[in-house]
Amino acid sequence: LGFVAARAGGGLLLGGEDAILSLDETAREAVVLAAPPAEGNTRPNDGRVDRDGRMVMGMYNNYHRAGASQGEDNSGLYRFGADFEYEELLDYKFRVSNCCCFPAD
């Protein structure tokens, strides 16, 4: 599980390895909402909701800890809203996204 965020209408938004999910904690049911961006051997890692209610999430290179060079710097940073249309935020790639933060202004 890469991230967990509260949804405005209730429930949780989960960044799973193969899917972005909505979880109803009361019914304990998860529904697949979208697939994460396809980047090859990556998965959603860290994420946070911005001031406009959109999810900002970074990806994780699955080979990062193994020290392998396969897929070096193949992870991106994305933003999406209720429509799950991904917008890539950076013009470069990296291996691991951690600790998404936003400035006060």
Secondary structure, 3 states (H helix, E strand, C coil): CCEEEECCCCCEEEECCCCEEEEECCCCEEEEEECCCCCCCEEEEEEEECCCCCEEEEEEECCCCCCCCCCCCCECEEEECCCCCCEECCCCCECECCCCCCCCC
